[in-house]
Amino acid sequence: MKTIKLRAGKERSLLRRHPWIFESAIERGGGDSGETVRVEGSDSQFLAWAAFSPNSKIRVRVWSFDETQRIDAAFFSATIAKTIQARTPDHPTTMTFPEGDYLKGLVVMRKL
């Protein structure tokens, strides 16, 4: 598993559960496009699991803030199911929201 280490003080937004990390916040580390990486603060403490994007200003997008979470097929199945369940008659949105639903880069629309 590849690791991204943040510059000192740059973990504040993650601690508030903001899902983006800009390239300027990264002290060291990287990965392949779309690869899941471990994100650590400058103190080497776990902060998140995230998707890496080497060509974007938003270099890292968080999948989960739970260190015990495995980012695998079961994660995606459960996250998609939770997203669909949230779209009730009281909340009739017909598409996913990639950041708010923790499904980076995935947009799903359905025809009514």
C-alpha positions in Angstrom: 0.0 0.0 0.0 1.4 3.4 -1.0 1.3 6.2 1.5 0.8 10.0 1.2 2.3 12.1 4.0 1.0 15.6 4.5 2.9 18.7 5.3 2.7 19.9 8.9 -0.6 21.6 9.6 -2.3 20.4 6.3 -4.3 17.7 8.1 -6.8 20.2 9.6 -9.3 19.9 6.7 -9.2 16.1 6.8 -9.8 16.2 10.6 -13.0 18.2 9.8 -13.9 15.4 7.3 -13.2 17.4 4.1 -12.6 14.9 1.4 -10.0 16.7 -0.8 -6.2 17.1 -0.5 -4.5 19.5 -2.8 -1.1 18.8 -4.3 0.5 21.6 -2.2 -0.5 19.8 1.0 1.5 16.7 0.2 5.0 16.4 1.7 5.8 13.2 0.0 4.3 10.1 -1.6 2.3 9.2 -4.6 0.6 6.5 -6.5 -0.8 5.5 -9.8 -4.0 7.1 -11.2 -7.0 5.9 -9.2 -4.9 3.9 -6.8 -6.0 3.7 -3.2 -3.4 5.2 -0.9 -3.0 5.6 2.9 -3.0 9.2 4.0 -1.0 10.2 7.0 -0.4 13.4 8.9 3.1 14.9 9.4 3.2 12.8 12.6 2.7 9.6 10.6 -0.8 9.0 12.1 -3.5 7.5 9.9 -6.0 10.1 8.5 -7.8 8.4 5.6 -7.9 6.0 2.7 -8.1 7.8 -0.6 -7.9 7.7 -4.4 -4.8 9.2 -5.9 -4.8 11.4 -9.0 -1.4 12.4 -10.2 -2.6 14.9 -12.8 -5.1 16.9 -10.8 -4.7 19.9 -8.5 -6.9 17.9 -6.1 -4.4 15.2 -5.8 -6.2 12.9 -3.3 -9.9 12.3 -2.7 -10.9 10.4 0.4 -12.8 7.1 0.3 -12.9 6.6 4.1 -11.7 8.1 7.4 -11.9 4.7 9.1 -8.5 3.0 9.3 -10.1 -0.5 9.6 -12.1 0.0 6.4 -11.0 -2.1 3.4 -11.5 -0.4 0.1 -12.6 -3.4 -2.0 -15.6 -4.7 -3.9 -17.6 -5.0 -0.7 -16.9 -1.4 0.2 -18.2 -0.2 -3.2 -21.3 -2.5 -3.0 -22.2 -1.2 0.5 -21.5 2.4 -0.4 -23.6 2.2 -3.6 -26.4 0.5 -1.7 -26.3 3.2 1.0 -26.4 5.9 -1.7 -29.4 4.3 -3.4 -31.2 3.8 -0.1 -30.7 7.6 0.7 -32.7 8.4 -2.5 -36.2 8.0 -1.0 -39.4 9.8 -2.1 -38.5 12.5 0.5 -35.1 12.8 -1.2 -35.9 12.0 -4.9 -32.5 12.9 -6.3 -31.8 10.7 -9.3 -28.0 10.8 -9.3 -25.0 10.2 -7.0 -22.9 13.0 -5.7 -19.3 11.8 -6.0 -17.9 13.7 -3.0 -20.8 13.5 -0.6 -21.5 9.9 -1.3 -17.8 8.9 -1.1 -17.8 7.6 -4.6 -15.0 9.6 -6.2 -15.5 10.1 -9.9 -18.7 8.1 -10.1 -21.9 9.8 -11.4 -25.0 7.7 -11.9 -28.2 9.1 -13.2 -31.4 7.2 -13.7 -34.2 8.0 -16.1 -37.5 8.4 -14.4 
